[in-house]
Amino acid sequence: MNIAEKNVRRIKLNIYGKIILLEILVICIMKFLTPVLLNYPPMSEEAIFQSQIEPFSHTMQYISLGSLAVIIYILCIHHMCKNAFKFLDLYVKDKSKITTNLIKKVRKDCFIIPKKIILVQVVILVVILLMLFIMLKANVQLCFKFLLVYFAFFTVIAIISSVLIKQDLDIVIKLTYNIDADYSDFKKQSNFKGNLLFNLFPFFLVIIIIISLLGYAKGCSAIGEGNYNYYKFQLQNTDFNNLSKEELIKKLDNVTLKNPNDYYFIIDNGETYISDPNGNLSDFFLKYLNTYYEQTDGRIYEYYGVEEEGYAQRIFMEDHVAYIGFKYSSTTSEFGSFFVYLCIISLIIYAVILVVWSRGISQNLIEVTNNLVKISKGKVAHNIGVLPVTSDDELGQLTVAFNDIQKITKANFEKIRENQDLLMEKERLASLGQLIGGIAHNLKTPIMSISGAAEGLNDLIKEYDSSIDDPEVNSQDHHDIAKDMSSWIEKIKTHTEYMSDVITAVKGQAVNLSNEQDITFTVGELLKRVNILMKHELKNAIVYLNISLKVDENLILKGDVNSLVQVINNMISNSIQAYNGKPDQNIDLIVTKENNNLLISVKDYASGLSQEAKDKLFKEMFTTKGKNGTGLGLYMSYSTIRAHFNGNITFESEEGKGTTFIITLPIN
């Protein structure tokens, strides 16, 4: 196993392993903190007691719920990371199969997965708990408290796991740049302030929930303690032994209730009497009474998380033992409302503070980012001063670094402006040098041919001179020699005409490169000149030029209009020749606007370009016309657009379907 394969396997194990370990850790913490947060009755977590109340102990419930959550969570993680895992497998096995589209998907997924994890975790938790509570038919208040507790713990899991997984996803993103370093497809989909709020707000919400539940639990315990001591004092000061049921009721009726909703009960030989028709002694309450009466000194509790308690006192009847006592609530509506209002107010205050704080941080980043974007696009203004350094941390360091970059950029910009003329002259000279190299290559063949023709003529002259006094040479021989001479002369004439055409074309282009004739002209004027100059050639070839103008014809351009007309005409001529004399064909001349550029497209529907032509086009003087072409036309057109208009020429071609040349001209 090589290093790359080990790293890939490590990333996968980390993504799954961190989640599983984190879930197990939090479930263990829940096992010990949940009884505190929900104010469980003392000793009620003992396994023997729980077995009398519920079919599954709390430990088994935590394990079952945690296992179900882990399984669902891992399945969701596997689905969300499928593109990343596919990329990692191909990265190890066969990098050539990694497509640009896959890389784009992986980068997009790696950015959004940490956010999805938090949402998925919370949604899964809520759904599972709701199903559980519906099946158990628990009361609303208890369900709400359980939801708060589990929401708090699982939100912590989600946030921590998203942070941990992001570390591994960042490694995956870095690996994609080893395959494709292009980042032009990057799109800003979120902002720093939103991300900060998304990650910090749930943490504070969890803290508020935990603190509130702890405070509420302690408060309920204190209220219950007060009620317990009150009723304990009332009952211990009266003798209730060996009384009949009617006498017990009469005496208990005389006890002043601390709260209107409190009520007393009598448990005698398994029969229960409750003074309040709406009162209830649950199985949990009765089993807790029978199990822990001595340990709690008569303080009896209701079901897990239910704020109801009671005080029970053992009394002796004639031949058996009975219990009397009072059941009361360990909370009040005012007390519960106080904690709800306190949580809401705390949450609002924190949210305001967090928004203001994150906005301040985000504003500094926005200023630096916006100015860096201007620099990257070459639009940095000269009057932009240094950004103020408003913090002494990494943000301040970033601002200082930007100011340094701004100074360097301004200095470089001024230097570029000072040397602009020199750079343009160098570009012209480079273009001329490339033209000269191409000319030398194109003139080499005709020169060699002329040299060979001259040598042939010289041989014929010698032959003719030696045959003058030869009696065996007749008039037909003289005619043959003259015919051969005429043939050589015709070849020389053809080659010299070809050389003259090349030199004339190059001379005109050299003049265009050396002299700038910048004037303003409209798009309409440009197309009018093209149409007039190409009319005769198009008519002879029986080819139709379809002009599609998708911009205002009064749009003003600046530059050498003659050079631009020459470039467009050259492309139209190439399209005509691409049809190889086939009549009744079409050429589309399309003028559109994209962003701040004018696009002039010349499109034919001929045979298209071969791969060899695509590779060599614009890089050297290349022609597909054989002996009938020099390859200078497109090359000079490309040089003209680059040098005179600061534009570009691109092309799209498919064999058998045609070719489109696109001239891009900056409007400003």
Legacy VTK file of the C-alpha trace (Angstrom):
# vtk DataFile Version 3.0
C-alpha trace
ASCII
DATASET POLYDATA
POINTS 668 float
0.000 0.000 0.000
1.562 3.325 -1.126
1.516 6.594 0.811
-1.375 8.066 -1.220
-3.555 5.007 -0.601
-2.781 5.132 3.131
-3.725 8.804 3.293
-6.990 8.188 1.421
-7.906 5.315 3.735
-7.012 7.470 6.738
-9.335 10.256 5.532
-12.257 7.829 5.139
-11.643 6.233 8.548
-11.395 9.672 10.147
-14.713 10.806 8.709
-16.538 7.724 10.030
-14.421 7.146 13.132
-14.714 10.665 14.503
-18.493 10.554 14.208
-18.814 7.164 15.923
-16.442 8.051 18.781
-18.128 11.404 19.270
-21.581 9.803 19.376
-20.404 7.222 21.935
-18.767 9.910 24.073
-21.848 12.126 24.093
-24.162 9.162 24.843
-21.995 8.316 27.867
-22.168 11.938 29.012
-25.940 11.909 28.519
-26.196 8.823 30.703
-24.784 10.770 33.644
-26.050 14.315 32.930
-29.641 13.616 31.887
-30.751 12.592 35.432
-29.297 15.869 36.743
-30.813 18.067 34.046
-34.265 16.460 34.281
-34.151 16.136 38.083
-34.643 12.357 38.209
-35.701 10.928 41.588
-32.764 9.805 43.741
-31.780 6.133 43.281
-34.305 5.732 40.441
-31.506 4.914 37.984
-30.697 1.666 39.767
-31.151 -1.266 37.402
-33.281 -3.339 39.839
-35.768 -0.511 40.325
-35.886 0.338 36.610
-36.685 -3.280 35.772
-39.889 -2.930 37.805
-40.911 0.238 35.916
-39.844 -0.146 32.299
-39.087 -3.111 30.018
-35.763 -1.542 28.991
-33.336 0.195 31.292
-32.177 3.720 30.504
-28.753 2.385 29.571
-30.335 0.124 26.978
-32.457 3.026 25.741
-29.400 5.246 25.334
-27.529 2.490 23.520
-30.486 1.738 21.232
-31.172 5.394 20.455
-27.468 6.119 19.957
-26.961 3.082 17.716
-29.966 4.026 15.583
-28.728 7.611 15.333
-25.186 6.459 14.434
-26.459 4.114 11.697
-28.717 6.729 10.144
-26.028 9.364 10.522
-23.356 7.221 8.861
-25.704 6.456 5.975
-26.334 10.174 5.522
-22.601 10.951 5.712
-21.879 8.219 3.165
-24.486 9.680 0.804
-23.257 13.243 1.251
-19.610 12.237 0.740
-20.144 9.869 -2.199
-18.511 12.236 -4.704
-15.574 12.850 -2.346
-15.088 9.096 -1.785
-15.317 8.436 -5.528
-12.650 11.065 -6.115
-10.393 9.575 -3.427
-10.691 6.075 -4.937
-9.826 7.349 -8.417
-7.013 9.462 -6.980
-5.338 6.275 -5.795
-6.296 3.898 -8.627
-6.414 5.968 -11.837
-6.122 9.763 -11.793
-6.774 9.937 -15.539
-10.432 9.021 -14.932
-10.999 12.056 -12.696
-13.113 14.482 -14.717
-13.405 18.238 -14.316
-17.102 17.812 -13.573
-16.328 15.423 -10.690
-13.794 17.871 -9.250
-16.373 20.671 -9.336
-18.919 18.457 -7.544
-16.371 17.433 -4.901
-15.404 21.034 -4.139
-19.042 22.115 -3.924
-19.909 19.168 -1.643
-16.940 19.791 0.648
-18.080 23.369 1.198
-21.696 22.500 2.010
-21.368 19.130 3.852
-20.397 20.674 7.259
-23.619 22.705 7.200
-25.702 19.740 6.094
-24.304 17.668 8.955
-25.724 20.040 11.571
-29.146 20.128 9.934
-29.289 16.365 9.348
-28.211 15.586 12.905
-30.894 17.776 14.447
-33.627 16.600 12.072
-32.794 12.921 12.670
-32.846 13.483 16.423
-36.188 15.265 16.450
-37.839 12.668 14.212
-36.565 9.734 16.282
-37.630 11.314 19.568
-41.046 12.272 18.281
-41.633 8.702 17.137
-40.412 7.425 20.487
-42.649 9.737 22.512
-45.670 8.961 20.347
-45.150 5.259 20.948
-44.589 5.767 24.683
-47.504 8.240 24.937
-45.557 10.463 27.297
-47.053 13.767 28.452
-46.304 16.951 26.519
-44.270 18.623 29.244
-42.058 15.597 29.673
-41.611 15.270 25.893
-40.600 18.904 25.655
-37.983 18.570 28.378
-36.569 15.418 26.810
-36.457 17.165 23.425
-34.528 20.073 24.920
-31.989 17.774 26.544
-31.418 15.621 23.486
-31.437 18.657 21.213
-28.688 20.210 23.311
-26.474 17.122 23.288
-26.966 16.194 19.652
-26.470 19.781 18.513
-23.102 19.736 20.256
-22.339 16.486 18.415
-23.361 18.031 15.113
-21.275 21.184 15.512
-18.165 19.390 16.749
-18.443 16.660 14.112
-18.906 19.246 11.346
-15.711 20.977 12.485
-13.803 17.684 12.648
-15.069 16.461 9.275
-14.257 19.804 7.660
-10.592 19.223 8.484
-10.630 16.047 6.374
-12.763 17.625 3.639
-10.228 20.446 3.387
-7.602 17.811 2.635
-9.840 16.418 -0.122
-10.206 19.906 -1.622
-6.419 20.332 -1.596
-6.042 17.007 -3.426
-8.399 18.218 -6.178
-6.006 21.084 -6.881
-3.242 18.543 -7.452
-5.319 17.308 -10.407
-6.868 20.573 -11.618
-5.536 23.909 -10.346
-8.358 25.872 -11.981
-10.502 27.779 -9.493
-12.372 29.991 -11.974
-15.621 28.106 -11.265
-15.588 29.242 -7.613
-18.809 30.981 -6.625
-19.465 32.760 -3.343
-22.470 30.986 -1.816
-22.345 32.231 1.762
-20.828 34.996 3.840
-18.544 35.033 6.843
-21.142 36.637 9.121
-23.718 33.998 8.261
-21.249 31.163 8.815
-20.191 32.650 12.143
-23.784 32.953 13.322
-24.602 29.468 12.017
-21.809 27.924 14.097
-21.868 30.045 17.257
-25.584 30.598 17.787
-26.400 26.887 18.323
-23.599 26.675 20.900
-25.063 29.486 22.934
-28.530 28.021 22.515
-27.209 24.756 23.954
-25.573 26.601 26.847
-28.847 28.418 27.618
-30.775 25.126 27.496
-28.351 23.344 29.841
-28.112 26.229 32.308
-31.879 26.701 32.263
-32.578 23.025 32.845
-30.029 22.907 35.664
-31.516 26.014 37.251
-35.035 24.745 36.765
-34.113 21.360 38.262
-32.493 22.964 41.310
-35.431 25.317 41.728
-37.938 22.467 41.540
-35.867 20.519 44.025
-35.924 23.482 46.433
-39.701 23.921 46.046
-40.195 20.206 46.603
-37.947 20.342 49.671
-40.055 23.133 51.149
-43.320 21.294 50.523
-41.855 18.074 51.913
-40.761 19.729 55.175
-44.123 21.440 55.537
-46.218 18.274 55.261
-43.729 16.253 57.259
-44.067 18.729 60.118
-47.876 18.645 59.874
-48.169 14.852 59.993
-45.464 14.130 62.545
-47.165 16.319 65.143
-50.339 14.237 65.005
-50.921 10.621 66.002
-52.590 8.692 63.153
-52.071 5.140 64.444
-54.949 2.671 64.937
-57.562 4.966 63.446
-60.334 3.962 61.134
-60.389 5.184 57.558
-63.131 7.683 58.351
-61.135 9.041 61.272
-58.013 9.325 59.124
-59.939 11.269 56.481
-61.369 13.585 59.091
-57.960 14.337 60.572
-56.296 14.793 57.166
-59.092 17.151 56.127
-58.076 19.379 58.999
-54.495 19.752 57.661
-54.044 23.078 55.880
-52.852 22.602 52.307
-49.824 24.614 51.321
-51.052 24.908 47.730
-54.642 24.646 46.439
-53.752 21.812 44.056
-52.196 19.604 46.738
-54.121 16.601 47.990
-53.728 13.784 50.509
-53.848 10.051 50.024
-54.357 6.919 52.140
-52.907 3.551 51.130
-54.382 0.695 53.129
-54.108 -2.983 52.183
-53.462 -2.125 48.539
-56.464 0.182 48.366
-55.821 3.851 47.635
-57.954 6.770 48.682
-57.231 10.189 47.107
-58.880 13.369 48.356
-58.807 15.038 44.918
-60.949 13.347 42.246
-58.372 14.499 39.641
-55.432 13.218 41.660
-53.421 10.144 40.758
-50.801 7.899 42.309
-48.876 6.271 39.479
-47.290 2.835 39.605
-43.913 4.588 39.681
-44.952 6.576 42.763
-46.207 3.480 44.577
-43.172 1.350 43.693
-40.841 4.151 44.741
-42.715 4.373 48.060
-42.404 0.638 48.706
-38.737 0.510 47.658
-37.117 3.653 49.052
-39.351 4.787 51.918
-36.670 4.392 54.595
-33.806 5.774 52.431
-35.700 8.979 51.572
-37.381 9.425 54.943
-40.818 9.415 53.340
-40.052 11.762 50.422
-41.591 10.096 47.385
-41.117 11.136 43.755
-43.203 10.893 40.623
-42.036 9.556 37.215
-38.755 10.590 35.572
-38.778 14.302 34.734
-42.240 14.936 36.202
-42.312 17.802 38.724
-44.512 16.037 41.311
-43.502 14.724 44.712
-45.101 13.582 47.913
-44.557 12.981 51.572
-45.674 9.634 52.974
-45.859 8.556 56.603
-46.155 4.977 57.727
-48.857 4.332 60.272
-49.919 1.219 62.146
-53.391 -0.191 62.039
-54.688 -2.998 64.258
-53.012 -5.810 62.283
-51.190 -4.202 59.389
-49.248 -1.209 58.140
-50.725 1.635 56.058
-49.455 4.891 54.500
-50.852 8.357 54.570
-49.412 11.458 52.969
-49.726 14.439 50.689
-48.874 14.778 47.022
-47.822 18.157 45.681
-46.205 19.828 42.699
-42.513 20.671 42.914
-42.907 23.674 40.623
-45.238 26.571 39.955
-46.476 28.212 36.772
-44.760 31.449 37.801
-41.470 29.633 38.326
-41.655 27.922 34.918
-42.620 31.153 33.175
-39.689 32.926 34.814
-37.199 30.480 33.279
-38.881 30.625 29.870
-38.762 34.424 29.826
-35.194 34.398 31.106
-34.126 32.048 28.290
-35.862 34.134 25.624
-34.387 37.411 26.890
-30.901 35.893 27.167
-31.204 34.478 23.664
-32.277 37.829 22.209
-29.469 39.708 23.981
-26.888 37.190 22.814
-28.239 37.206 19.261
-27.978 41.013 19.096
-24.446 40.978 20.516
-23.398 38.199 18.147
-24.875 39.941 15.096
-23.161 43.245 15.941
-19.858 41.521 16.666
-19.938 39.360 13.544
-20.924 42.372 11.424
-17.840 44.242 12.655
-15.558 41.326 11.807
-17.320 40.720 8.503
-17.061 44.395 7.521
-13.269 44.306 7.825
-13.118 41.160 5.701
-15.504 42.633 3.122
-13.362 45.757 2.723
-10.189 43.738 2.237
-11.911 41.234 -0.071
-13.553 43.867 -2.270
-10.297 45.733 -2.749
-8.424 42.505 -3.489
-11.060 41.701 -6.120
-10.435 45.119 -7.662
-6.717 44.429 -7.745
-7.244 40.996 -9.319
-9.367 42.576 -12.057
-6.964 45.459 -12.602
-9.530 48.022 -11.431
-7.844 49.319 -8.297
-8.359 53.068 -8.062
-5.426 55.430 -7.534
-7.264 57.398 -4.896
-7.800 54.390 -2.603
-5.797 54.999 0.529
-4.631 52.501 3.092
-7.287 50.631 5.048
-7.328 51.492 8.764
-6.056 48.750 11.068
-8.844 48.354 13.638
-7.713 45.209 15.484
-4.475 43.762 16.793
-5.163 40.140 15.798
-5.059 38.157 12.532
-7.655 40.504 10.978
-5.372 43.443 11.657
-2.470 41.489 10.182
-4.580 40.788 7.086
-5.339 44.513 6.710
-1.642 45.365 7.002
-0.801 42.751 4.357
-3.462 44.203 2.046
-2.078 47.712 2.475
1.363 46.418 1.517
-0.101 44.721 -1.565
-1.945 47.934 -2.446
1.284 49.936 -2.321
3.130 47.387 -4.437
0.248 47.257 -6.931
0.166 51.034 -7.311
3.917 51.140 -7.829
3.723 48.363 -10.434
0.802 50.075 -12.154
2.744 53.314 -12.463
5.750 51.419 -13.782
3.564 49.670 -16.371
2.143 52.989 -17.501
5.610 54.480 -17.829
6.771 51.538 -19.952
3.550 51.112 -21.927
4.960 52.550 -25.156
8.086 50.421 -24.827
6.036 47.268 -24.236
3.833 48.007 -27.257
6.899 48.548 -29.429
8.389 45.282 -28.212
5.143 43.498 -29.039
5.183 44.980 -32.532
8.788 43.935 -33.037
8.012 40.453 -31.762
5.108 40.182 -34.196
7.328 41.353 -37.056
9.995 38.884 -36.016
7.492 36.035 -36.083
6.267 37.222 -39.487
9.807 37.293 -40.852
10.405 33.750 -39.632
7.234 32.614 -41.391
8.205 34.520 -44.549
11.598 32.844 -44.630
9.912 29.452 -44.387
7.335 30.288 -47.094
9.887 31.877 -49.515
12.394 29.076 -49.146
10.557 26.689 -51.506
9.970 29.167 -54.381
13.569 30.436 -54.126
14.885 26.882 -54.343
12.562 26.279 -57.305
13.787 29.452 -59.069
17.383 28.427 -58.417
16.681 25.009 -59.919
14.968 26.635 -62.935
17.989 28.917 -63.487
20.291 25.922 -63.392
18.064 24.153 -65.898
18.107 27.185 -68.214
21.869 27.371 -67.959
22.162 23.744 -69.060
19.796 24.374 -71.970
21.823 27.423 -73.065
25.031 25.383 -73.089
23.285 22.621 -74.992
21.873 25.083 -77.507
25.267 26.813 -77.944
27.055 23.541 -78.671
24.403 22.493 -81.216
24.614 25.559 -83.450
27.223 24.129 -85.862
26.178 20.504 -85.376
24.829 19.195 -88.752
22.862 16.472 -86.968
20.735 19.008 -85.086
17.626 19.813 -87.089
15.030 22.523 -86.666
12.787 20.310 -84.500
15.599 19.959 -81.989
15.889 23.731 -81.797
12.136 23.973 -81.195
12.333 21.405 -78.400
15.129 23.288 -76.666
13.172 26.537 -76.968
10.091 24.804 -75.551
12.062 23.574 -72.532
13.433 27.062 -71.958
9.950 28.509 -72.134
8.767 25.936 -69.551
11.514 26.912 -67.100
10.790 30.603 -67.616
7.081 30.020 -66.926
7.937 28.270 -63.641
10.197 31.158 -62.633
7.411 33.620 -63.436
4.904 31.661 -61.297
7.247 31.530 -58.322
8.168 35.206 -58.551
4.475 36.176 -58.623
3.908 34.045 -55.503
6.864 35.741 -53.794
5.566 39.153 -54.826
2.134 38.380 -53.284
3.736 37.286 -50.020
5.982 40.346 -49.833
3.075 42.698 -50.635
0.887 41.171 -47.926
3.682 41.270 -45.365
4.594 44.838 -46.296
1.014 45.981 -45.698
0.849 44.150 -42.381
4.212 45.559 -41.322
2.933 49.052 -42.005
-0.216 48.297 -39.973
1.867 47.060 -37.053
4.172 50.062 -37.180
1.638 52.854 -37.642
-1.427 53.366 -35.516
-4.348 55.051 -37.200
-6.813 55.184 -34.355
-10.127 56.768 -35.294
-13.641 56.416 -33.954
-16.158 54.513 -36.020
-19.494 52.803 -35.468
-20.389 49.161 -35.786
-22.698 50.068 -38.661
-19.861 51.733 -40.590
-17.644 48.704 -40.023
-20.225 46.254 -41.394
-20.962 48.521 -44.347
-17.307 48.476 -45.422
-17.098 44.703 -44.998
-20.220 44.181 -47.080
-19.015 46.438 -49.919
-15.523 44.941 -50.135
-16.711 41.309 -49.986
-19.699 41.688 -52.279
-17.846 40.769 -55.498
-16.040 37.727 -54.047
-19.237 36.402 -52.468
-21.156 36.857 -55.730
-18.535 34.965 -57.764
-18.526 32.079 -55.260
-22.358 32.046 -55.032
-22.087 32.160 -51.211
-24.468 34.215 -49.066
-23.314 36.381 -46.146
-25.986 36.582 -43.424
-25.327 39.537 -41.099
-26.964 39.339 -37.653
-26.564 42.572 -35.673
-27.535 42.119 -32.012
-26.105 45.422 -30.752
-26.830 49.072 -31.475
-25.366 49.892 -34.895
-24.345 53.300 -33.489
-22.098 51.670 -30.878
-18.776 53.519 -31.142
-15.418 51.742 -31.417
-11.926 53.211 -31.590
-8.990 51.889 -33.591
-7.711 51.252 -37.083
-10.919 50.473 -38.947
-9.014 49.448 -42.107
-7.078 46.786 -40.202
-10.254 45.456 -38.607
-12.008 45.314 -41.983
-9.002 43.426 -43.379
-9.189 40.866 -40.561
-12.940 40.262 -40.982
-12.627 40.033 -44.785
-9.797 37.541 -44.443
-11.965 35.320 -42.255
-14.898 35.544 -44.684
-12.544 34.649 -47.557
-11.309 31.630 -45.613
-14.922 30.527 -45.041
-15.664 30.889 -48.770
-12.629 28.778 -49.640
-13.611 26.198 -47.007
-16.589 25.245 -49.214
-14.152 24.256 -52.035
-16.275 25.890 -54.768
-19.561 24.406 -53.596
-22.300 26.972 -54.452
-25.397 28.125 -52.559
-23.761 28.014 -49.139
-24.124 30.339 -46.138
-21.736 32.276 -43.941
-23.047 33.920 -40.749
-21.548 37.195 -39.525
-22.889 37.707 -35.986
-22.188 40.793 -33.860
-23.105 40.545 -30.143
-22.131 42.122 -26.836
-20.985 40.206 -23.766
-20.105 42.038 -20.559
-17.872 44.883 -21.791
-16.723 43.163 -24.996
-17.914 43.224 -28.604
-17.959 39.760 -30.190
-17.726 39.434 -33.987
-18.301 35.830 -35.108
-17.726 34.453 -38.617
-19.358 31.032 -38.941
-19.340 28.583 -41.860
-20.849 25.117 -42.261
-18.050 23.462 -44.218
-15.851 20.501 -43.296
-14.319 22.035 -40.149
-10.718 21.883 -38.957
-8.634 18.812 -38.256
-6.984 18.319 -34.881
-3.608 19.171 -36.434
-4.978 22.512 -37.686
-6.481 23.294 -34.275
-3.156 22.647 -32.558
-1.153 24.879 -34.934
-3.636 27.700 -35.557
-2.370 31.112 -34.356
0.855 29.492 -33.095
2.551 29.416 -36.500
1.760 30.218 -40.120
-0.266 27.168 -41.020
-2.513 26.619 -44.041
-4.943 23.899 -45.080
-4.850 25.030 -48.728
-1.628 23.315 -49.700
0.311 25.133 -52.423
-2.514 27.658 -52.786
-2.074 29.108 -49.283
0.673 30.796 -47.304
-0.808 30.671 -43.793
-0.156 34.392 -43.356
-3.775 35.560 -43.337
-4.988 34.221 -39.995
-1.628 34.750 -38.351
-1.541 38.416 -39.377
-5.199 38.799 -38.335
-4.396 37.468 -34.897
-1.415 39.841 -34.565
-3.526 42.806 -35.722
-6.301 42.195 -33.174
-3.814 41.694 -30.348
-1.611 44.690 -31.185
-4.167 47.279 -32.368
-7.282 46.470 -30.352
-5.959 44.676 -27.254
-8.426 41.951 -28.190
-8.322 38.272 -29.022
-9.368 35.750 -31.655
-10.673 32.329 -30.690
-12.310 29.573 -32.686
-14.698 26.645 -32.363
-14.618 23.861 -34.921
-16.017 20.387 -35.372
-15.048 18.190 -38.286
-17.914 17.777 -40.726
-19.982 20.579 -39.173
-18.027 23.794 -39.712
-15.907 26.429 -38.008
-16.590 29.655 -36.115
-13.963 32.356 -35.586
-14.740 34.831 -32.804
-13.110 38.271 -32.596
-13.291 39.754 -29.086
-12.859 43.530 -28.854
-12.955 45.525 -25.586
-15.537 48.275 -26.056
-13.806 50.773 -23.777
LINES 1 669
668 0 1 2 3 4 5 6 7 8 9 10 11 12 13 14 15 16 17 18 19 20 21 22 23 24 25 26 27 28 29 30 31 32 33 34 35 36 37 38 39 40 41 42 43 44 45 46 47 48 49 50 51 52 53 54 55 56 57 58 59 60 61 62 63 64 65 66 67 68 69 70 71 72 73 74 75 76 77 78 79 80 81 82 83 84 85 86 87 88 89 90 91 92 93 94 95 96 97 98 99 100 101 102 103 104 105 106 107 108 109 110 111 112 113 114 115 116 117 118 119 120 121 122 123 124 125 126 127 128 129 130 131 132 133 134 135 136 137 138 139 140 141 142 143 144 145 146 147 148 149 150 151 152 153 154 155 156 157 158 159 160 161 162 163 164 165 166 167 168 169 170 171 172 173 174 175 176 177 178 179 180 181 182 183 184 185 186 187 188 189 190 191 192 193 194 195 196 197 198 199 200 201 202 203 204 205 206 207 208 209 210 211 212 213 214 215 216 217 218 219 220 221 222 223 224 225 226 227 228 229 230 231 232 233 234 235 236 237 238 239 240 241 242 243 244 245 246 247 248 249 250 251 252 253 254 255 256 257 258 259 260 261 262 263 264 265 266 267 268 269 270 271 272 273 274 275 276 277 278 279 280 281 282 283 284 285 286 287 288 289 290 291 292 293 294 295 296 297 298 299 300 301 302 303 304 305 306 307 308 309 310 311 312 313 314 315 316 317 318 319 320 321 322 323 324 325 326 327 328 329 330 331 332 333 334 335 336 337 338 339 340 341 342 343 344 345 346 347 348 349 350 351 352 353 354 355 356 357 358 359 360 361 362 363 364 365 366 367 368 369 370 371 372 373 374 375 376 377 378 379 380 381 382 383 384 385 386 387 388 389 390 391 392 393 394 395 396 397 398 399 400 401 402 403 404 405 406 407 408 409 410 411 412 413 414 415 416 417 418 419 420 421 422 423 424 425 426 427 428 429 430 431 432 433 434 435 436 437 438 439 440 441 442 443 444 445 446 447 448 449 450 451 452 453 454 455 456 457 458 459 460 461 462 463 464 465 466 467 468 469 470 471 472 473 474 475 476 477 478 479 480 481 482 483 484 485 486 487 488 489 490 491 492 493 494 495 496 497 498 499 500 501 502 503 504 505 506 507 508 509 510 511 512 513 514 515 516 517 518 519 520 521 522 523 524 525 526 527 528 529 530 531 532 533 534 535 536 537 538 539 540 541 542 543 544 545 546 547 548 549 550 551 552 553 554 555 556 557 558 559 560 561 562 563 564 565 566 567 568 569 570 571 572 573 574 575 576 577 578 579 580 581 582 583 584 585 586 587 588 589 590 591 592 593 594 595 596 597 598 599 600 601 602 603 604 605 606 607 608 609 610 611 612 613 614 615 616 617 618 619 620 621 622 623 624 625 626 627 628 629 630 631 632 633 634 635 636 637 638 639 640 641 642 643 644 645 646 647 648 649 650 651 652 653 654 655 656 657 658 659 660 661 662 663 664 665 666 667
